[in-house]
Amino acid sequence: MNRESNGLVSRRSLLQTGAGLLFATALPPFPARAASSDGYRIVAAPARARLVGANQPETDVWAYNGTVPGSLVRLRQGEPARLLVENRLDQDTTVHWHGIRLPNAMDGVPGLTQPPIKPGETFVYTFTPPDAGTFWYHPHANSLEQLGRGLAGAVIVEEREAAAVDRDLLWFVTDWRLNEEGGIASGFGNRMEAGMSGRVGNTVTLNGRVSEAEAVRAGERVRLRLVNGSLARIMALRFEGHRPVIVAIDGQPCDAHEPERGRILLGPAMRVDVMMDMQAEPGRRYGVIDDFYEGLSYQLTQLAYEERRPVREHPLDAPLGLPRNPLPVPDLAAALRQDLTIQGGMMSGMMTGTGGIMGGGMMHGTMKGMGGGPSWAINGMSMTGDGHAGMEPALTFQRGRSIMLVLRNDTAWWHPMHFHGHSLRVLSRNGTPVLHRQWQDTVLIAPKDVVEVAFVADNPGDWMLHCHVIDHQMAGLMTVLRVA
């Protein structure tokens, strides 16, 4: 790996010298709950965080309520929520409640669904979450820099009946690009990166800090909620000596199953809930490995078993599955079929100036400093930036209609495609049916893959569909779908 032009050491050397992933038990501190039971106050403002260890310098960040990740928001399924967001940044912001099926006016896309929150102003988000599960919140204005400087937090919508586990853990995983002084490196919106994998960081944290191990106890069953809040990093997590069982993806329960090849694939913005029975011997340690990137496998942390006697001698005798959410089931026989083809990227006609792709959006936010035109397109059209007024929908669906989308990745790069306001039933990949009744709002698509998804267009409004590698979104990999 080459050294970065601004003095960053290489990703490989940082990972090898211990910049890894914190394995934390506690949910983030300082809950955002206000005095009333249905109100939260979330303040976006500059802050400082000690990301890489107690003996290392603090990092200047942007944070919700002064912590990274931001205050944990706990809501209840089917109960109204009221969340007041105050902007103490020196630029516009919004909040997108990622994965929650809420009214269009609460979706947080500047210009498209709401006016941006100006510096010193507030905005009140009100909605009733229909689904229980693991979600998250982040800006949708100057997304690349605001998310890259730390603005992100988790949302847990509690089931009406709690799952049968001994502990419920949240791992909010984020990577950062830090310079040698421990500050956040500049260079957001690099055009070359935007045409490839995006801004992959060199330091990975969990719940806001780097760590080595997490204490677990023999015999216990844990529910582990994994959230990938990175700008671009994809992860494939292996738990050595353990057999995690996936019970939900992107907040939506699925048939309980072990991950393929034992690796939990977690693209940017994705969430995966797993159940794990801790059946190893007291006093032993087991690595948690991220080996997605070839040649850059590294140990994120260790499961460190306490010396105490086991909680129980045998695995908990309780079902692993979670109750289903009230998702409308598409009628596949009557579904309207639409193809969406992802195009562009480094060495494509778009990047070399030989392609015939039209630019259908505005140069916006950090894209202004990237030079040249868009790097990506969907069906030949590009929308750049974070969202703005006057975005014309690429497709319009009649409300209540069942829709099948065929997502074709005609590029050499991975894309986590996120659809606002809806969950998508994943039907097939490259003609092979997808098992376990999986619903997702962020579908990770490998190079040259063809993925079929389906949904019921039951949530009216103009909804964004975009890649959640934020450099890709900013550089054109975004469109709008209208439910009329």
Secondary structure as UniProt FT lines:
FT   TURN            5..6
FT   HELIX           11..16
FT   TURN            17..18
FT   TURN            37..38
FT   STRAND          39..49
FT   TURN            54..55
FT   STRAND          59..64
FT   TURN            65..66
FT   STRAND          70..76
FT   TURN            77..78
FT   STRAND          81..87
FT   STRAND          96..98
FT   HELIX           104..106
FT   TURN            111..113
FT   TURN            119..120
FT   STRAND          122..127
FT   STRAND          133..138
FT   HELIX           143..148
FT   TURN            149..150
FT   STRAND          153..158
FT   STRAND          167..176
FT   TURN            180..181
FT   TURN            188..189
FT   HELIX           191..194
FT   TURN            195..197
FT   STRAND          203..206
FT   TURN            207..208
FT   STRAND          213..216
FT   TURN            218..219
FT   STRAND          221..228
FT   STRAND          235..239
FT   TURN            240..241
FT   STRAND          245..249
FT   TURN            250..251
FT   STRAND          252..257
FT   HELIX           260..262
FT   STRAND          264..266
FT   TURN            268..269
FT   STRAND          271..277
FT   TURN            282..283
FT   STRAND          285..290
FT   TURN            294..295
FT   STRAND          298..305
FT   HELIX           332..334
FT   STRAND          336..344
FT   TURN            346..347
FT   HELIX           349..352
FT   STRAND          358..359
FT   HELIX           365..369
FT   STRAND          376..378
FT   TURN            379..380
FT   STRAND          381..382
FT   TURN            389..390
FT   STRAND          395..397
FT   TURN            399..400
FT   STRAND          402..409
FT   STRAND          415..419
FT   TURN            420..421
FT   STRAND          424..429
FT   TURN            430..431
FT   STRAND          432..433
FT   STRAND          439..440
FT   STRAND          442..445
FT   TURN            447..448
FT   STRAND          450..456
FT   STRAND          461..467
FT   HELIX           470..474
FT   TURN            475..476
FT   STRAND          478..483
//
